Amino acid sequence: MLQPIVVGLDGSPESVAAADWAAREALRRGLPLRLVHAWEGLPPDDESAVLPELQVPRYWARRVLRSATDRLSERYPQAYISAEQVRRPPVPALVGEAEAAELLVLGHQGLGGIAAAFAGSVASAVVARVRRPTVLVRAGWDAAHERVADAEGGEADRGSHKEVLLALDLRHDCGELLDFAFGAAHARGAPLSILYAWHVTEGPPGAHRTRRATVQRDAEWALAAVVDPWREKYATVPVRTQAQPDRPVHVIAHAASGAGLLVVGRRIRHTAVGSRTGRITHWAIHHTRCPIAIVAHD
């Protein structure tokens, strides 16, 4: 049985954009789409047992799912869509849904500046806990944003997807990220750009240039060694690699401005203090405009 692409809905503009993105992705992958609205305050199904004051939230919950289902069915008539209300708090409900999903898709508001370090959200809490790939989509992102604009800057070319951008950290296992990114590029018929960036500390003035050249050469060799087997597996995907001695956030910020999808990793941490996202992934979640796929790995 095919695992579905699951999207969490709450009626916000972000979740509407996420549902549209998920529907397009379901069609690209030939997978069913499952819409979920989770709220622990939902009353029971028995109408006679519902107090009048609880009818409004029930009506709202049903409306969120019904309107999304109707809109997506009209826009994407070939998609197989199901919908369900879940009587659980959103975070544990979505984490549970992700276990049986091929992909979890959530809307995300995104923040900038100092507030990003302190603000929490359902999306961020879910990302820190799930083991399945999760994609975060911001409000306003639509199908046109996934395509490359024509030479005159007019409407996007329907046949040309923007590149998939993968940010790697070669200190950790990259297999799951490479598999996801190559698969995403293949499904879109899009090129794949792979980045590896690191911050070089300054050494003695006379040795800095030589050391920098040596580190650059070693980084390019290491990146090629990791990527080459996947080039062979996905021979039709155009791939560009870049190893750059610079702060990762600077390199990712520049490259992601023209991407249709950014793929980053989240290392699974088996600690007593709970799960969290890494520094680079946390930054990307809050500062990247395009959809961002977070792939958990050991």
C-alpha positions, 0 to 999 in steps of 0.5 A: 500500500502506498504511503500518503503525503500528509499535510497538516491544516489549520485554516491559515494562509500558510497551511493553504499554501502547504496543501497546494504544494503537497497536492502537486508533490503527490501528483509528481510522485503518484501518491495519495494525499491525506489532509489532517486537522488536529485539535484536542478540543474537538467534540465527539461525533454524536450530535446529541452529546454536543453542547451548543457552545461547542458547535462553533469549533466543530463547524470550523474544523469541518469547514477547514477540511471541507473547503481544502478538499473541495479546492484541491479536488478542483485544482488537481482532479487527478489527485486521490485526496482523503481528509480526517479530523483528529482529536489530539493536540496538533504536535503529537497528532502530526508526529503520529501521522508522519510515522505512516507517511511518505512525507509530511507537509506543514505551513510555516510562518517563518520569522526574522531577526532576534525573534526567530531564536525565541518563537515557537510553533507547531511546525518547529516542534513537529520537525524536531521530533519526526523521523520522516522527511518534512517540508515547510511551506510559507504563505504565498508560495504557489506553482508559479514560484516553482518555475524558472521565469523567461528571459524577459522576466515574464511568466514562468516557463511551464516546462522548467522547474527551479533547481533543488538545492541540497546543503550537506555537512560531510561530517555526518552521514549524507545518504538519506539527504542525497536520496531525498534530494536526487529523488526530488530533482528527478520527480521535477525534471529539475537540476540539483545543486549540492553545497558544502560550506565550512568556516576556515579559521585563520592560521599563521599569515604565511601558511594561510594561503597554502592551508586554504588551498589544501583544505579546498582541494580536500573538500572538493575530493570528499564532496565528489566521493560522496556524490558520485555514486548518486550521480550514477544512480540518477544519471538523468539528473543534472548535478552541480557541486560547490565546496566553498570555504565560507559560513554555511548560512551565507552560502545557503542564503545566496543560493536559496534565493533562486531555488524551488526547494531547499533540502537540509538535514537534522541529526537525530540526537539520542539525548535526555534533553529531547529533540531539536534542530541543528543551528544551520537547519534552524536558521534555514527554517526561519529565513528561507523563502522557498519550501524547505525539506528537513530530512532526519538522519543518524 
